Each structure stands twice: as structure tokens, then as C-alpha cells.
Amino acid sequence: MLIQKTGKLKPLIIILVILGLLWGCKDAELSDNASLLEQCRIHLDEGEWSDAVEVCTEAGGDDGYHYAAQAYMGQGGLSLFELVKFMSNSSDSSGAASAIFSFVPDNSDDKTSFRKALDFLMGTKIGEKSQTVYLEALLLSSILVFTELKDLFKITESGGTFSTCDVDVTDDADPAKCEFTVDVSADATPTLSFSGLGSTFYENLCCNLDSASCTQVDSTQDASTDVALNVIYDVTMDSCTIGSNSVLQYNKNAYDNFIVTEAFKSGGTSVLTPLDFYSSFDSGDRYDASGDTIPLCRPARFGDITADNGEIYDCEIIGAVFDPSSDLF
């Protein structure tokens, strides 16, 4: 009978041993994960960005991926502490945009690091996004928007009209940059040619960050019209559809989900309002010059711009930057 009891207990003992091994493996896994996170934080504290990216990503989970995003930001030379401190010293709502513009990356490697960080923050890796994640994503997406706008800011206004863009179109100019050319001679009709903001501008703002290729950009046809002062102009405009995992869509998601506290208000107004680039770009507003100026945005192709339709055009971007009522700056 004793032998029979022992025989009956043997399967139960085996099950308990297996369960013990399984629980032991789970505990070891948790311990390993905690160890990876600790090592991840050490790399971050030491400014060892590449090692931090590798270890934090391996640790995974919301914390690990969040740390990995911060490592990418550090790799790109961005200190969010310095940025927020700089913003807090601003005396009006335009300060946020001005402060962030000064953090635009100087090279393509830093820009790539920022884009990877943004995708870690706002993509599918972090399941439960905290307010810190949304704030970081808002600031980071704003920096990437300003990275594309910096060429557009070379355009200046004088008396309600555009002056020539600061690009020498006769010297192998980058076609992705804004370009205005004005050819005037004694026996020729003045001509203005606007080549548009360029496909690169839209690819970097509208295309999904997790996509290896992008086909979002649509080039419009040239337009030629007689306007005020008998000026003839040729215009090539560009547009794009805003992707679901793009810089602009992430900008919208971060802005909509971040709860503005008193720390981010000045005179009761949020200093982050100018960073809502999605709304200001996809506004349905156009920059229509009138009177004796060159109407850049009158071609029929842009006769029906609907607000918040998920597409943005040259005319909307120019309007967001140069419209006197714009609060971008």
C-alpha cells in the first residue's frame, strides 16, 4: 500500500517540480528585465547614448522604450531639461516657438535620431503613454517641423509682398528649398517663378516614420496667369496627405492629449498653443496676395482648400507662417 501511495504521488511531485521551474524562470525573467532597466538608466546618466538605446530597447516595456526614446534624443544633442527651462523664461506665448526653433538639429544624423525618438514615443511600442511622453513628443515633433520650416523662413515680407527667397537659383540650388526667381529686363515682361516648397518638405512632415519609402507627395501642374501690373507668373505647388505615423499626425496626437498645467501658462494662456502645427497647417487658409502684389495661391488647383481635411498645401503653409493673424511667432 505504501508503494501504491508513492506511485500515486509521483505524478503530482513531477507537476510541482515543473511548476517550480516555470515560476523560477519567470522570476529570473523579471530579475533580468529589472537588471536591464537599471543598466539602461546607468547608460543614460553617463551619456552613453548608443549603449542606452541598445539596452533600453532590449529591456522593452513602456519604461524601456521610453528610456530608449530619451537616449535617441540625447544622441541628437537634445536636452529636454534645457529646452523646458528656456521656454519657462519666455514672457509671452510666442516664446515656446522661438525657444524650440533654437534647438533645430544641425545635421541629418541628429535629425534621424529625433525621428526615431518620436516614433518610439508616439508609435505602438509604448502602450500606456504618460503626460511626460506626450510633452516630449510635442516638443520633439515641433523641433522636426521647424527643421523643415527653416528654409521657408528665408523668405521675408516687405510692404505686404514677398521678397526673393535667400537661395541662389543659378548656383545649383537645392530644388527642395523654397525658391523665387524674378527676371526683369528692359524689353521683357517681369516674370515670377515659384518652384514650391519641394517634395522633401512634405516627405519629412507627412510620410510615416516607420516607412522605408514615401509616395504621399503630389506635385501640381504649373499655372500661368496675367495679374496686376501685367506680371506673368509660373507656379508649381506641392501637397501631401498626412500619414497616420507621421511627424504632423504625432504632433496632433501629442498636442490633443497633453494636459496643460499652470506651469505651461503665461497670463492664463498656454505657451504651447503655437506648437499645434497640425491645426495651423491644415487650416483651409491660403496666402492670397492682392492689389499690386503677386497672388501665389490663386491657381484653380487650390480653389477649394477644406480645413482639416488631412492634406496640406504650399498655400496653407505660407499662410500659417506669414499671415499677420498667425500666432506662430
C-alpha positions as CSV (number, residue, x, y, z in Angstrom):
1,M,0.0,0.0,0.0
2,L,2.9,2.3,0.7
3,I,4.2,1.5,-2.7
4,Q,0.8,2.3,-4.2
5,K,0.7,5.7,-2.4
6,T,4.2,6.6,-3.6
7,G,3.2,5.7,-7.1
8,K,0.1,7.9,-6.9
9,L,2.1,10.9,-5.6
10,K,4.8,10.7,-8.2
11,P,2.9,12.5,-11.0
12,L,1.9,15.2,-8.5
13,I,5.5,15.7,-7.5
14,I,6.6,16.0,-11.1
15,I,3.9,18.7,-11.7
16,L,5.0,20.6,-8.7
17,V,8.6,20.5,-9.8
18,I,7.7,21.7,-13.3
19,L,5.6,24.5,-11.9
20,G,8.5,25.4,-9.6
21,L,10.8,25.6,-12.6
22,L,8.4,27.7,-14.5
23,W,7.9,30.1,-11.7
24,G,11.7,30.2,-11.2
25,C,12.1,31.1,-14.9
26,K,9.5,33.9,-14.6
27,D,11.3,35.3,-11.5
28,A,14.6,35.2,-13.4
29,E,13.0,36.9,-16.4
30,L,11.7,39.7,-14.1
31,S,15.0,40.0,-12.5
32,D,16.8,40.1,-15.8
33,N,14.4,42.8,-17.0
34,A,14.9,44.9,-13.9
35,S,18.7,44.5,-14.3
36,L,18.4,45.7,-17.9
37,L,16.4,48.7,-16.9
38,E,18.9,49.6,-14.3
39,Q,21.8,49.2,-16.7
40,C,19.8,51.3,-19.2
41,R,19.4,54.1,-16.7
42,I,23.1,54.0,-15.9
43,H,24.0,54.4,-19.6
44,L,21.5,57.3,-19.8
45,D,23.1,59.0,-16.8
46,E,26.5,58.5,-18.2
47,G,25.5,59.9,-21.6
48,E,26.4,56.6,-23.3
49,W,23.6,57.0,-25.9
50,S,24.3,54.1,-28.3
51,D,24.6,51.6,-25.4
52,A,21.5,53.1,-23.8
53,V,19.5,52.7,-27.0
54,E,20.5,49.0,-27.2
55,V,20.0,48.1,-23.6
56,C,16.8,50.1,-23.1
57,T,15.3,48.6,-26.3
58,E,16.2,45.1,-25.1
59,A,14.6,45.8,-21.8
60,G,11.4,46.7,-23.6
61,G,8.1,47.6,-21.9
62,D,6.8,51.1,-21.6
63,D,9.7,52.2,-19.4
64,G,12.4,50.6,-21.6
65,Y,11.0,52.1,-24.8
66,H,10.6,55.5,-23.1
67,Y,14.2,55.4,-22.0
68,A,15.3,54.4,-25.5
69,A,13.5,57.4,-26.9
70,Q,15.3,59.6,-24.4
71,A,18.6,58.0,-25.4
72,Y,17.9,58.9,-29.1
73,M,17.1,62.5,-28.1
74,G,20.4,62.6,-26.2
75,Q,22.2,61.1,-29.1
76,G,20.8,64.0,-31.2
77,G,22.1,66.5,-28.7
78,L,18.8,67.5,-27.2
79,S,18.4,68.2,-23.5
80,L,14.7,68.5,-22.7
81,F,15.5,70.0,-19.3
82,E,17.4,72.8,-21.0
83,L,14.5,73.3,-23.5
84,V,11.8,73.4,-20.9
85,K,13.9,75.8,-18.8
86,F,14.4,78.0,-21.8
87,M,10.7,78.0,-22.5
88,S,9.8,78.8,-18.9
89,N,11.9,82.0,-19.2
90,S,9.7,83.3,-22.1
91,S,7.4,86.2,-21.2
92,D,4.7,85.6,-23.9
93,S,3.1,82.8,-25.9
94,S,5.5,83.2,-28.8
95,G,8.4,82.2,-26.6
96,A,7.7,78.4,-27.0
97,A,8.1,78.5,-30.8
98,S,11.2,80.8,-30.6
99,A,12.8,78.6,-28.0
100,I,12.2,75.4,-29.9
101,F,13.5,76.9,-33.1
102,S,16.9,77.4,-31.5
103,F,17.0,73.6,-30.9
104,V,16.7,72.6,-34.6
105,P,19.3,69.9,-35.4
106,D,22.4,70.9,-37.3
107,N,22.9,67.7,-39.3
108,S,21.0,64.8,-40.8
109,D,22.2,62.3,-38.1
110,D,20.7,64.3,-35.3
111,K,17.5,64.7,-37.3
112,T,17.4,60.9,-37.8
113,S,17.8,60.4,-34.0
114,F,15.0,62.8,-33.3
115,R,12.7,61.0,-35.8
116,K,13.5,57.6,-34.2
117,A,12.8,59.0,-30.7
118,L,9.5,60.4,-31.8
119,D,8.4,57.1,-33.3
120,F,9.3,55.3,-30.1
121,L,7.3,57.8,-28.1
122,M,4.1,58.0,-30.2
123,G,4.2,54.7,-32.1
124,T,2.9,51.4,-30.8
125,K,5.9,50.5,-28.6
126,I,4.7,52.4,-25.5
127,G,1.3,51.0,-24.6
128,E,0.2,53.5,-21.9
129,K,1.6,56.9,-22.7
130,S,2.1,59.3,-19.8
131,Q,1.9,63.0,-19.8
132,T,5.7,63.2,-19.9
133,V,5.6,61.1,-23.1
134,Y,3.1,63.5,-24.7
135,L,5.1,66.5,-23.7
136,E,8.3,65.1,-25.0
137,A,6.6,64.1,-28.3
138,L,5.0,67.6,-28.7
139,L,8.4,69.3,-28.2
140,L,10.2,66.8,-30.4
141,S,7.7,66.9,-33.3
142,S,7.8,70.7,-33.1
143,I,11.6,70.7,-33.5
144,L,11.2,68.4,-36.6
145,V,8.6,70.8,-38.0
146,F,10.9,73.8,-37.5
147,T,13.7,71.8,-39.2
148,E,11.7,71.8,-42.4
149,L,10.5,75.4,-41.9
150,K,13.9,76.9,-41.5
151,D,14.3,77.3,-45.3
152,L,10.9,78.8,-45.6
153,F,11.9,81.5,-43.1
154,K,14.4,82.8,-45.5
155,I,11.5,84.5,-47.3
156,T,10.8,88.0,-46.0
157,E,7.9,90.3,-46.5
158,S,8.1,94.0,-47.4
159,G,5.0,96.1,-47.7
160,G,2.8,93.1,-48.0
161,T,4.7,91.3,-50.7
162,F,7.3,88.6,-50.7
163,S,10.9,89.4,-51.4
164,T,13.3,87.0,-53.1
165,C,14.0,83.8,-51.2
166,D,17.6,83.6,-50.0
167,V,18.6,80.9,-52.4
168,D,20.7,81.5,-55.5
169,V,18.8,79.6,-58.1
170,T,21.6,80.0,-60.6
171,D,24.1,78.2,-58.4
172,D,22.8,74.6,-58.3
173,A,20.2,75.4,-55.7
174,D,18.6,72.6,-53.8
175,P,15.1,72.1,-55.5
176,A,13.6,71.0,-52.2
177,K,14.1,74.5,-50.8
178,C,11.8,77.5,-51.4
179,E,12.8,79.4,-54.5
180,F,11.5,82.6,-56.0
181,T,13.1,84.0,-59.2
182,V,12.3,87.3,-60.7
183,D,13.7,88.1,-64.2
184,V,13.2,91.7,-65.3
185,S,14.8,93.3,-68.4
186,A,14.1,96.5,-70.3
187,D,12.3,94.7,-73.2
188,A,10.7,91.8,-71.3
189,T,7.6,91.3,-69.1
190,P,8.5,90.8,-65.4
191,T,8.2,87.2,-64.5
192,L,8.0,85.4,-61.2
193,S,8.5,81.7,-60.9
194,F,7.7,79.9,-57.6
195,S,9.0,76.3,-57.5
196,G,7.1,75.4,-54.4
197,L,8.4,74.2,-51.0
198,G,9.5,70.9,-52.6
199,S,8.8,67.2,-52.1
200,T,11.4,66.8,-49.3
201,F,9.5,69.3,-47.1
202,Y,6.3,67.2,-47.3
203,E,8.0,63.8,-47.1
204,N,9.6,64.8,-43.8
205,L,6.3,66.0,-42.4
206,C,3.6,63.8,-43.9
207,C,5.2,60.5,-44.5
208,N,5.1,57.7,-41.9
209,L,8.2,57.5,-39.8
210,D,8.2,53.7,-39.9
211,S,8.0,53.5,-43.7
212,A,11.1,53.0,-45.9
213,S,9.6,54.8,-48.8
214,C,7.0,57.5,-49.3
215,T,4.6,58.2,-52.1
216,Q,2.5,60.8,-50.3
217,V,3.7,63.9,-52.3
218,D,1.6,65.1,-55.2
219,S,3.0,67.7,-57.5
220,T,0.5,70.0,-59.0
221,Q,0.6,71.4,-62.5
222,D,2.2,74.8,-63.4
223,A,-0.1,77.8,-63.7
224,S,0.4,80.9,-65.8
225,T,-1.8,84.0,-65.5
226,D,-1.8,87.7,-66.2
227,V,-2.2,89.6,-63.0
228,A,-1.8,93.1,-61.6
229,L,0.8,95.3,-63.2
230,N,0.8,93.0,-66.2
231,V,3.0,90.4,-64.5
232,I,3.1,86.8,-65.6
233,Y,3.9,84.1,-63.2
234,D,4.5,80.4,-63.3
235,V,3.8,78.4,-60.2
236,T,4.5,74.8,-59.2
237,M,2.7,73.9,-56.0
238,D,3.1,70.7,-53.8
239,S,0.8,69.0,-51.4
240,C,0.7,65.9,-49.3
241,T,-1.6,63.6,-47.4
242,I,-0.8,63.4,-43.7
243,G,0.2,59.9,-42.7
244,S,-1.0,58.2,-39.6
245,N,2.5,57.7,-38.2
246,S,4.0,61.0,-39.5
247,V,5.5,63.9,-37.7
248,L,2.4,66.1,-38.2
249,Q,0.0,63.3,-37.0
250,Y,2.2,62.6,-34.0
251,N,2.2,66.4,-33.3
252,K,-1.6,66.4,-33.3
253,N,-1.9,63.4,-31.1
254,A,0.6,64.8,-28.6
255,Y,-1.0,68.2,-28.5
256,D,-4.5,66.8,-28.1
257,N,-3.5,64.5,-25.2
258,F,-1.2,66.7,-23.2
259,I,-3.0,68.4,-20.3
260,V,-1.7,72.0,-20.0
261,T,-1.0,72.8,-16.3
262,E,-0.3,76.3,-14.9
263,A,3.4,75.6,-15.3
264,F,2.9,75.9,-19.1
265,K,0.7,79.0,-19.0
266,S,1.5,82.7,-19.2
267,G,-1.2,85.2,-18.3
268,G,-3.7,82.3,-18.2
269,T,-2.8,81.3,-21.8
270,S,-1.0,78.2,-22.8
271,V,2.5,78.8,-24.2
272,L,2.2,75.6,-26.1
273,T,-0.6,76.8,-28.5
274,P,1.9,77.8,-31.2
275,L,3.1,74.2,-31.3
276,D,-0.2,72.9,-32.7
277,F,1.3,72.7,-36.1
278,Y,-1.2,70.2,-37.5
279,S,-4.1,72.6,-37.0
280,S,-2.3,75.7,-38.2
281,F,-1.0,73.9,-41.3
282,D,-4.3,72.1,-42.2
283,S,-6.4,75.1,-41.7
284,G,-8.0,75.7,-45.0
285,D,-6.5,79.2,-45.1
286,R,-4.5,80.5,-48.1
287,Y,-2.0,83.2,-48.5
288,D,-3.7,85.3,-51.2
289,A,-1.8,88.4,-52.1
290,S,-3.9,91.2,-53.6
291,G,-3.7,94.6,-55.2
292,D,-0.3,95.2,-56.8
293,T,1.3,92.0,-55.4
294,I,1.8,88.6,-56.9
295,P,-1.1,86.2,-56.0
296,L,0.8,83.0,-55.4
297,C,-2.2,80.9,-54.4
298,R,-4.9,81.7,-56.9
299,P,-4.5,78.8,-59.3
300,A,-7.7,76.8,-59.8
301,R,-5.9,73.7,-58.4
302,F,-6.1,75.4,-55.0
303,G,-9.5,76.9,-55.3
304,D,-11.1,74.5,-52.8
305,I,-9.0,74.0,-49.7
306,T,-11.0,72.4,-47.0
307,A,-10.0,72.9,-43.4
308,D,-8.8,69.9,-41.5
309,N,-9.0,67.5,-44.5
310,G,-5.8,65.6,-43.8
311,E,-4.0,67.3,-46.7
312,I,-1.7,70.3,-46.6
313,Y,-0.6,72.6,-49.5
314,D,2.0,75.2,-50.1
315,C,-0.6,77.9,-49.8
316,E,-1.6,76.7,-46.3
317,I,2.0,76.5,-45.1
318,I,2.8,80.0,-46.4
319,G,-0.4,81.3,-44.8
320,A,0.5,79.7,-41.4
321,V,3.9,81.4,-41.4
322,F,3.2,84.8,-43.0
323,D,-0.4,85.6,-42.2
324,P,-0.4,88.6,-39.9
325,S,-3.1,86.9,-37.7
326,S,-0.9,83.8,-37.2
327,D,0.3,83.2,-33.7
328,L,3.2,81.0,-34.8
329,F,5.6,83.8,-33.8
